[in-house]
Protein backbone atom coordinates (compact mmCIF):
# COMPACT_ATOMS: atom_id res chain seq x y z
CA UNK A 1 0.00 0.00 0.00
CA UNK A 2 1.34 3.41 -0.95
CA UNK A 3 1.35 6.27 1.52
CA UNK A 4 -0.25 9.50 0.32
CA UNK A 5 1.40 11.63 3.01
CA UNK A 6 3.90 14.17 1.67
CA UNK A 7 7.51 13.27 2.52
CA UNK A 8 9.06 15.00 5.47
CA UNK A 9 11.81 17.37 4.34
CA UNK A 10 15.28 16.59 5.62
CA UNK A 11 16.82 19.47 7.48
CA UNK A 12 20.57 19.74 7.17
CA UNK A 13 22.67 22.41 8.85
CA UNK A 14 22.96 24.16 5.49
CA UNK A 15 19.14 24.15 5.04
CA UNK A 16 18.66 25.44 8.56
CA UNK A 17 21.16 28.22 8.03
CA UNK A 18 19.44 29.36 4.85
CA UNK A 19 15.96 29.31 6.39
CA UNK A 20 16.85 31.42 9.43
CA UNK A 21 16.51 35.11 9.03
CA UNK A 22 19.17 37.57 9.96
CA UNK A 23 17.15 38.84 12.93
CA UNK A 24 16.96 35.51 14.63
CA UNK A 25 19.80 33.72 16.28
CA UNK A 26 20.95 30.72 14.28
CA UNK A 27 19.99 27.36 15.59
CA UNK A 28 23.04 25.23 16.13
CA UNK A 29 23.02 21.83 14.42
CA UNK A 30 22.01 18.98 16.64
CA UNK A 31 24.88 17.21 18.31
CA UNK A 32 25.34 13.58 17.45
CA UNK A 33 26.37 11.42 20.27
CA UNK A 34 29.84 9.95 19.94
CA UNK A 35 28.56 6.44 20.67
CA UNK A 36 26.57 6.53 17.43
CA UNK A 37 29.65 7.71 15.48
CA UNK A 38 31.76 5.00 17.02
CA UNK A 39 29.27 2.37 15.91
CA UNK A 40 29.23 3.60 12.29
CA UNK A 41 31.23 1.34 10.01
CA UNK A 42 34.40 2.73 8.47
CA UNK A 43 34.98 2.74 4.73
CA UNK A 44 37.44 -0.16 5.03
CA UNK A 45 35.12 -2.25 7.19
CA UNK A 46 32.06 -1.49 5.03
CA UNK A 47 33.70 -2.39 1.75
CA UNK A 48 36.50 -4.67 3.05
CA UNK A 49 38.88 -2.74 0.82
CA UNK A 50 42.05 -3.87 2.61
CA UNK A 51 41.10 -7.52 2.22
CA UNK A 52 40.18 -6.95 -1.42
CA UNK A 53 43.44 -5.11 -1.98
CA UNK A 54 45.42 -8.00 -0.48
CA UNK A 55 43.52 -10.48 -2.69
CA UNK A 56 44.16 -8.34 -5.76
CA UNK A 57 47.86 -8.07 -4.93
CA UNK A 58 48.07 -11.84 -4.44
CA UNK A 59 46.19 -12.50 -7.67
CA UNK A 60 48.36 -10.03 -9.55
CA UNK A 61 51.52 -11.58 -8.14
CA UNK A 62 50.31 -15.04 -9.17
CA UNK A 63 49.39 -13.68 -12.59
CA UNK A 64 52.83 -12.15 -13.04
CA UNK A 65 54.50 -15.41 -12.05
CA UNK A 66 52.20 -17.35 -14.36
CA UNK A 67 52.67 -14.75 -17.07
CA UNK A 68 56.46 -14.96 -16.72
CA UNK A 69 56.22 -18.73 -16.96
CA UNK A 70 53.94 -18.44 -19.99
CA UNK A 71 56.34 -15.95 -21.56
CA UNK A 72 59.25 -18.31 -20.92
CA UNK A 73 57.33 -21.26 -22.35
CA UNK A 74 56.17 -19.29 -25.38
CA UNK A 75 59.77 -18.19 -26.03
CA UNK A 76 60.98 -21.81 -26.27
CA UNK A 77 59.93 -22.37 -29.92
CA UNK A 78 61.73 -19.19 -31.01
CA UNK A 79 64.86 -20.20 -29.11
CA UNK A 80 64.74 -23.71 -30.60
CA UNK A 81 64.12 -22.25 -34.08
CA UNK A 82 67.11 -19.91 -33.76
CA UNK A 83 69.27 -22.77 -32.47
CA UNK A 84 68.18 -25.03 -35.33
CA UNK A 85 68.81 -22.25 -37.87
CA UNK A 86 72.28 -21.74 -36.47
CA UNK A 87 73.00 -25.48 -36.46
CA UNK A 88 71.66 -25.88 -40.00
CA UNK A 89 73.74 -22.96 -41.26
CA UNK A 90 76.83 -24.45 -39.65
CA UNK A 91 76.07 -27.93 -41.01
CA UNK A 92 75.46 -26.55 -44.52
CA UNK A 93 78.65 -24.49 -44.34
CA UNK A 94 80.64 -27.57 -43.28
CA UNK A 95 79.02 -29.74 -45.96
CA UNK A 96 79.76 -27.14 -48.63
CA UNK A 97 83.35 -26.85 -47.41
CA UNK A 98 83.81 -30.64 -47.41
CA UNK A 99 82.30 -30.92 -50.90
CA UNK A 100 84.43 -28.02 -52.12
CA UNK A 101 87.54 -29.69 -50.72
CA UNK A 102 86.56 -32.99 -52.36
CA UNK A 103 85.92 -31.28 -55.68
CA UNK A 104 89.21 -29.42 -55.45
CA UNK A 105 91.03 -32.67 -54.64
CA UNK A 106 89.23 -34.46 -57.46
CA UNK A 107 89.94 -31.64 -59.90
CA UNK A 108 93.56 -31.55 -58.79
CA UNK A 109 93.87 -35.32 -59.35
CA UNK A 110 92.24 -34.96 -62.77
CA UNK A 111 94.54 -32.06 -63.57
CA UNK A 112 97.59 -34.01 -62.42
CA UNK A 113 96.45 -37.04 -64.44
CA UNK A 114 95.81 -34.84 -67.48
CA UNK A 115 99.27 -33.26 -67.20
CA UNK A 116 100.85 -36.71 -66.75
CA UNK A 117 99.01 -37.98 -69.86
CA UNK A 118 100.14 -34.96 -71.86
CA UNK A 119 103.70 -35.51 -70.65
CA UNK A 120 103.58 -39.21 -71.61
CA UNK A 121 102.03 -38.41 -74.98
CA UNK A 122 104.67 -35.74 -75.66
CA UNK A 123 107.43 -38.19 -74.73
CA UNK A 124 105.94 -40.84 -77.02
CA UNK A 125 105.53 -38.35 -79.87
CA UNK A 126 109.07 -37.09 -79.38
CA UNK A 127 110.41 -40.67 -79.28
CA UNK A 128 108.60 -41.45 -82.50
CA UNK A 129 109.86 -38.23 -84.10
CA UNK A 130 113.42 -38.90 -83.00
CA UNK A 131 113.14 -42.54 -84.08
CA UNK A 132 111.79 -41.53 -87.48
CA UNK A 133 114.46 -38.84 -87.91
CA UNK A 134 117.18 -41.30 -86.90
CA UNK A 135 115.82 -43.88 -89.36
CA UNK A 136 115.67 -41.25 -92.07
CA UNK A 137 119.16 -39.98 -91.40
CA UNK A 138 120.54 -43.51 -91.04
CA UNK A 139 118.88 -44.50 -94.29
CA UNK A 140 120.52 -41.46 -95.99
CA UNK A 141 123.89 -41.92 -94.36
CA UNK A 142 124.01 -45.74 -94.52
CA UNK A 143 124.65 -45.89 -98.23
CA UNK A 144 127.48 -43.39 -97.88
CA UNK A 145 128.93 -45.41 -94.96
CA UNK A 146 128.69 -48.63 -96.97
CA UNK A 147 130.47 -46.97 -99.87
CA UNK A 148 133.11 -45.62 -97.57
CA UNK A 149 133.62 -49.00 -95.85
CA UNK A 150 133.66 -50.84 -99.17
CA UNK A 151 136.12 -48.35 -100.60
CA UNK A 152 138.34 -48.76 -97.60
CA UNK A 153 138.17 -52.55 -97.79
CA UNK A 154 139.13 -52.75 -101.44
Order of alpha helices (4+ residues) and beta strands (2+ residues): alpha-alpha-alpha-alpha
